[in-house]
């Protein structure tokens, strides 16, 4: 743990790749968990348990030393529903805490495939993704959440341990929530910024996606934790008592739609680049086709005028075959950096989220 923390501090003050520092540095969440003498996943689980229902129940018990007080708290909730609440509550916080590291590592994993596309290599990469590891934006987001969401609902109150646990959540968890939000949106913003760079694209006859498939894969990797957290929060809301009202259902639906939009929106700039390249290729192949149709055939000596030679016929056949292949290659140019594998995975992810949320709404409305 000591080496991890010191390493994080050392990286905070270094400059990788010249003027811009890269996302190799740990995020605020990773830096905080580095103080816990547990493996990273273990630290995430511990903090998720502390800041969710188990931590609240433990604080209540330490304040009263009376198990009946805890039973009174949950007496109106069916036992199975309380267990579901507990699991989902811990899982949602775990994903928020763990996802910051996961998304940063996905950005790092894509680096080797993205660098060949960039005109200035690592300098451009660090420019668009380096701020993923920044500390101050997550702290600013945490301050905004606490100021406009938490404080209006009231400051921590109750017994000593309850106040301590609630205060710890404000001091520790909300900066981690801010880190989750920041890393996700800054990573997707980086993808958007790449669309404004003069990317070194592969020729369309070598790759129908012009070498941009790694950007689509990264967008999918970033969408996974966002949709997962949104789905769990939606299920928790849908199982609430009393049942959710139409406004809440609309909010949850909007959250899912936002997750779908954020899969495509960051790559809109790349989409425009691919459209331009597709149009250029179509104009080029149209010019080739016109030249082919207008090119006269050389007549063979001693034959009626206009009769082509065998060599010219073979050459024309070869040109026609080449033109046909070129037209097929141009028709296959993709305008989004996604292949069927990525789209199938994203579709399955969205379908599972929609099914889970819809099922929980049905359960809550039927009163099970």
BALUMLO-442658 format. One record per residue (C-alpha): residue number from 1; y, x, z. Coordinates in nm, 2 decimals, always signed. Example, Ala and Ser with C-alpha at 12.3 -4.5 7.8 and 13.67 -1.06 7.14 Angstrom:
k, north, east, up
1, -0.45, +1.23, +0.78
2, -0.11, +1.37, +0.71
! end
This chain:
k, north, east, up
1, +0.00, +0.00, +0.00
2, +0.24, +0.28, +0.09
3, +0.19, +0.45, -0.25
4, +0.23, +0.12, -0.43
5, +0.56, +0.05, -0.26
6, +0.69, +0.40, -0.30
7, +0.59, +0.39, -0.67
8, +0.77, +0.06, -0.71
9, +1.09, +0.21, -0.55
10, +1.06, +0.52, -0.77
11, +1.03, +0.31, -1.09
12, +1.33, +0.11, -0.99
13, +1.55, +0.41, -1.03
14, +1.40, +0.56, -1.34
15, +1.49, +0.50, -1.71
16, +1.19, +0.46, -1.94
17, +1.24, +0.48, -2.32
18, +1.59, +0.62, -2.32
19, +1.88, +0.38, -2.25
20, +1.67, +0.08, -2.16
21, +1.41, +0.07, -1.89
22, +1.08, -0.10, -1.98
23, +0.87, -0.37, -1.81
24, +0.64, -0.11, -1.66
25, +0.83, -0.15, -1.33
26, +0.69, -0.41, -1.08
27, +0.87, -0.74, -1.05
28, +1.02, -0.85, -0.72
29, +0.71, -1.05, -0.63
30, +0.48, -0.75, -0.69
31, +0.71, -0.53, -0.49
32, +0.70, -0.77, -0.19
33, +0.32, -0.81, -0.21
34, +0.30, -0.43, -0.22
35, +0.38, -0.43, +0.16
36, +0.07, -0.64, +0.23
37, -0.24, -0.41, +0.30
38, -0.46, -0.62, +0.08
39, -0.56, -0.62, -0.29
40, -0.30, -0.80, -0.50
41, -0.50, -1.12, -0.54
42, -0.58, -1.12, -0.17
43, -0.20, -1.09, -0.09
44, -0.13, -1.38, -0.33
45, -0.39, -1.60, -0.16
46, -0.26, -1.51, +0.19
47, +0.10, -1.60, +0.10
48, +0.00, -1.91, -0.08
49, -0.19, -2.03, +0.23
50, +0.10, -1.94, +0.46
51, +0.36, -2.13, +0.26
52, +0.16, -2.44, +0.18
53, -0.02, -2.71, +0.39
54, -0.25, -2.46, +0.59
55, +0.06, -2.27, +0.71
56, +0.24, -2.59, +0.80
57, -0.06, -2.73, +0.99
58, -0.10, -2.39, +1.17
59, +0.26, -2.39, +1.27
60, +0.24, -2.74, +1.40
61, -0.06, -2.66, +1.61
62, +0.10, -2.34, +1.75
63, +0.40, -2.55, +1.85
64, +0.20, -2.83, +2.03
65, -0.15, -2.68, +2.10
66, -0.26, -3.04, +2.04
67, -0.50, -3.11, +1.75
68, -0.42, -3.49, +1.78
69, -0.07, -3.42, +1.66
70, -0.21, -3.28, +1.34
71, -0.45, -3.57, +1.30
72, -0.16, -3.81, +1.34
73, +0.02, -3.63, +1.06
74, -0.27, -3.70, +0.81
75, -0.40, -4.03, +0.95
76, -0.26, -4.24, +0.67
77, -0.41, -4.02, +0.40
78, -0.78, -4.06, +0.30
79, -0.98, -3.75, +0.39
80, -1.08, -3.67, +0.03
81, -0.72, -3.71, -0.08
82, -0.60, -3.47, +0.19
83, -0.85, -3.21, +0.08
84, -0.74, -3.25, -0.28
85, -0.37, -3.22, -0.17
86, -0.46, -2.90, +0.02
87, -0.65, -2.74, -0.26
88, -0.38, -2.82, -0.52
89, -0.10, -2.72, -0.29
90, -0.25, -2.37, -0.23
91, -0.35, -2.34, -0.59
92, +0.00, -2.42, -0.72
93, +0.16, -2.16, -0.49
94, -0.10, -1.90, -0.58
95, -0.04, -1.95, -0.95
96, +0.34, -1.92, -0.90
97, +0.30, -1.59, -0.70
98, +0.02, -1.44, -0.92
99, +0.17, -1.55, -1.26
100, +0.47, -1.31, -1.23
101, +0.24, -1.01, -1.25
102, +0.01, -1.18, -1.51
103, +0.30, -1.25, -1.75
104, +0.45, -0.90, -1.71
105, +0.11, -0.74, -1.78
106, +0.07, -0.96, -2.09
107, +0.40, -0.83, -2.22
108, +0.27, -0.48, -2.15
109, -0.06, -0.55, -2.32
110, +0.11, -0.67, -2.64
111, +0.33, -0.35, -2.65
112, +0.09, -0.15, -2.87
113, +0.08, -0.42, -3.13
114, +0.45, -0.50, -3.12
115, +0.59, -0.14, -3.14
116, +0.49, -0.10, -3.52
117, +0.71, -0.40, -3.60
118, +1.02, -0.26, -3.44
119, +1.28, -0.05, -3.63
120, +1.36, +0.16, -3.32
121, +1.02, +0.14, -3.16
122, +1.01, +0.16, -2.78
123, +1.39, +0.15, -2.75
124, +1.39, -0.20, -2.91
125, +1.09, -0.31, -2.70
126, +1.25, -0.20, -2.38
127, +1.58, -0.37, -2.48
128, +1.42, -0.71, -2.54
129, +1.16, -0.71, -2.26
130, +1.29, -0.45, -2.00
131, +1.48, -0.70, -1.79
132, +1.16, -0.89, -1.71
133, +1.13, -0.66, -1.41
134, +1.49, -0.71, -1.29
135, +1.53, -0.79, -0.92
136, +1.87, -0.96, -0.91
137, +1.82, -1.26, -1.14
138, +1.52, -1.39, -0.93
139, +1.73, -1.35, -0.62
140, +2.01, -1.55, -0.78
141, +1.77, -1.82, -0.89
142, +1.63, -1.84, -0.54
143, +1.98, -1.87, -0.40
144, +2.06, -2.16, -0.64
145, +1.73, -2.34, -0.55
146, +1.80, -2.31, -0.18
147, +2.16, -2.41, -0.20
148, +2.12, -2.71, -0.43
149, +1.77, -2.83, -0.35
150, +1.66, -2.71, +0.00
151, +1.97, -2.72, +0.21
152, +2.07, -3.08, +0.10
153, +1.73, -3.19, +0.23
154, +1.80, -3.03, +0.57
155, +1.76, -2.69, +0.74
156, +1.43, -2.60, +0.91
157, +1.37, -2.80, +1.22
158, +1.10, -2.88, +1.48
159, +0.92, -2.64, +1.70
160, +0.97, -2.26, +1.71
161, +0.67, -2.18, +1.49
162, +0.76, -2.45, +1.24
163, +1.11, -2.32, +1.21
164, +0.97, -1.96, +1.16
165, +0.73, -2.07, +0.89
166, +0.99, -2.28, +0.71
167, +1.24, -2.00, +0.73
168, +0.99, -1.75, +0.60
169, +0.92, -1.98, +0.30
170, +1.30, -1.98, +0.22
171, +1.33, -1.60, +0.26
172, +1.01, -1.50, +0.09
173, +0.86, -1.77, -0.12
174, +1.17, -1.89, -0.31
175, +1.25, -1.54, -0.44
176, +0.89, -1.54, -0.57
177, +0.95, -1.88, -0.73
178, +1.27, -1.73, -0.88
179, +1.06, -1.44, -1.01
180, +0.81, -1.67, -1.17
181, +1.09, -1.87, -1.35
182, +1.28, -1.55, -1.45
183, +0.98, -1.36, -1.58
184, +0.87, -1.66, -1.79
185, +1.20, -1.74, -1.94
186, +1.31, -1.37, -1.99
187, +0.98, -1.30, -2.17
188, +1.02, -1.59, -2.40
189, +1.38, -1.49, -2.46
190, +1.25, -1.15, -2.56
191, +1.03, -1.31, -2.82
192, +1.33, -1.50, -2.94
193, +1.54, -1.18, -2.96
194, +1.27, -1.02, -3.17
195, +1.34, -1.28, -3.44
196, +1.69, -1.13, -3.48
197, +1.57, -0.78, -3.53
198, +1.50, -0.62, -3.87
199, +1.13, -0.62, -3.82
200, +0.90, -0.40, -4.02
201, +0.68, -0.66, -4.17
202, +0.35, -0.60, -4.34
203, +0.32, -0.69, -4.71
204, +0.19, -1.04, -4.76
205, -0.10, -0.92, -4.97
206, -0.22, -0.72, -4.67
207, -0.16, -0.98, -4.40
208, -0.08, -1.35, -4.45
209, +0.11, -1.34, -4.12
210, +0.31, -1.03, -4.21
211, +0.18, -0.85, -3.90
212, +0.34, -1.09, -3.66
213, +0.03, -1.24, -3.51
214, +0.07, -1.04, -3.18
215, +0.39, -1.24, -3.11
216, +0.20, -1.57, -3.14
217, -0.07, -1.44, -2.91
218, +0.19, -1.34, -2.65
219, +0.36, -1.68, -2.67
220, +0.02, -1.84, -2.59
221, -0.03, -1.60, -2.30
222, +0.30, -1.69, -2.15
223, +0.25, -2.06, -2.20
224, -0.08, -2.07, -2.00
225, +0.06, -2.02, -1.65
226, +0.37, -2.23, -1.72
227, +0.16, -2.53, -1.83
228, -0.10, -2.47, -1.55
229, +0.17, -2.48, -1.28
230, +0.33, -2.78, -1.44
231, +0.00, -2.96, -1.46
232, -0.08, -2.90, -1.10
233, +0.26, -3.01, -0.98
234, +0.22, -3.32, -1.20
235, -0.12, -3.41, -1.05
236, +0.03, -3.36, -0.69
237, +0.31, -3.60, -0.77
238, +0.09, -3.85, -0.94
239, -0.14, -3.87, -0.63
240, +0.15, -3.91, -0.40
241, +0.18, -4.21, -0.17
242, +0.34, -4.45, -0.26
243, +0.24, -4.42, -0.63
244, +0.49, -4.26, -0.85
245, +0.76, -4.47, -1.01
246, +0.84, -4.48, -1.39
247, +1.12, -4.22, -1.34
248, +0.87, -3.97, -1.18
249, +0.62, -4.04, -1.46
250, +0.89, -3.97, -1.72
251, +0.98, -3.64, -1.54
252, +0.62, -3.53, -1.53
253, +0.58, -3.61, -1.90
254, +0.90, -3.42, -1.98
255, +0.75, -3.12, -1.80
256, +0.44, -3.12, -2.02
257, +0.65, -3.17, -2.34
258, +0.87, -2.88, -2.23
259, +0.56, -2.66, -2.20
260, +0.47, -2.75, -2.56
261, +0.82, -2.69, -2.69
262, +0.84, -2.35, -2.51
263, +0.53, -2.24, -2.70
264, +0.71, -2.27, -3.03
265, +1.08, -2.24, -2.95
266, +1.09, -1.87, -2.86
267, +0.93, -1.79, -3.20
268, +1.18, -2.00, -3.40
269, +1.36, -1.68, -3.51
270, +1.04, -1.52, -3.63
271, +0.96, -1.85, -3.80
272, +1.28, -1.82, -4.00
273, +1.20, -1.46, -4.09
274, +0.86, -1.57, -4.22
275, +1.01, -1.85, -4.42
276, +1.25, -1.61, -4.59
277, +0.97, -1.37, -4.68
278, +0.76, -1.66, -4.81
279, +1.05, -1.77, -5.03
280, +1.10, -1.41, -5.16
281, +0.73, -1.38, -5.25
282, +0.74, -1.72, -5.43
283, +1.04, -1.62, -5.64
284, +0.87, -1.29, -5.72
285, +0.55, -1.45, -5.83
286, +0.74, -1.71, -6.04
287, +0.92, -1.43, -6.22
288, +0.59, -1.26, -6.28
289, +0.45, -1.58, -6.42
290, +0.74, -1.63, -6.65
291, +0.72, -1.28, -6.78
292, +0.35, -1.32, -6.84
293, +0.39, -1.64, -7.04
294, +0.68, -1.50, -7.25
295, +0.51, -1.17, -7.33
296, +0.41, -1.15, -7.70
297, +0.06, -1.04, -7.79
298, +0.03, -0.73, -8.02
299, -0.15, -0.82, -8.35
300, -0.45, -0.61, -8.47
301, -0.39, -0.42, -8.80
302, -0.58, -0.58, -9.10
303, -0.60, -0.92, -8.93
304, -0.39, -1.23, -8.98
305, -0.05, -1.22, -8.81
306, -0.05, -1.32, -8.45
307, -0.42, -1.23, -8.39
308, -0.44, -1.02, -8.07
309, -0.64, -0.70, -8.03
310, -0.94, -0.68, -7.80
311, -0.74, -0.44, -7.58
312, -0.45, -0.68, -7.55
313, -0.69, -0.97, -7.47
314, -0.85, -0.77, -7.19
315, -0.51, -0.66, -7.06
316, -0.39, -1.02, -7.07
317, -0.70, -1.14, -6.89
318, -0.65, -0.87, -6.63
319, -0.29, -0.97, -6.58
320, -0.38, -1.34, -6.55
321, -0.65, -1.26, -6.29
322, -0.40, -1.04, -6.10
323, -0.13, -1.32, -6.12
324, -0.38, -1.58, -5.99
325, -0.48, -1.36, -5.70
326, -0.11, -1.30, -5.62
327, -0.03, -1.67, -5.63
328, -0.32, -1.74, -5.39
329, -0.19, -1.47, -5.15
330, +0.16, -1.62, -5.16
331, +0.03, -1.97, -5.10
332, -0.16, -1.83, -4.80
333, +0.15, -1.68, -4.63
334, +0.19, -1.84, -4.29
335, +0.53, -1.96, -4.17
336, +0.44, -1.93, -3.80
337, +0.26, -1.64, -3.63
338, -0.04, -1.84, -3.53
339, -0.39, -1.85, -3.66
340, -0.64, -2.13, -3.61
341, -0.79, -1.96, -3.31
342, -0.45, -1.95, -3.12
343, -0.38, -2.31, -3.22
344, -0.72, -2.43, -3.10
345, -0.68, -2.26, -2.77
346, -0.33, -2.41, -2.73
347, -0.45, -2.75, -2.83
348, -0.73, -2.73, -2.58
349, -0.49, -2.62, -2.31
350, -0.25, -2.91, -2.37
351, -0.54, -3.16, -2.40
352, -0.68, -3.05, -2.07
353, -0.34, -3.08, -1.90
354, -0.27, -3.42, -2.05
355, -0.62, -3.54, -1.95
356, -0.59, -3.42, -1.59
357, -0.24, -3.57, -1.54
358, -0.34, -3.90, -1.71
359, -0.65, -3.92, -1.50
360, -0.46, -3.86, -1.17
361, -0.21, -4.13, -1.27
362, -0.49, -4.38, -1.33
363, -0.65, -4.29, -1.00
364, -0.32, -4.33, -0.81
365, -0.24, -4.67, -0.98
366, -0.59, -4.81, -0.90
367, -0.55, -4.71, -0.54
368, -0.87, -4.50, -0.50
! end
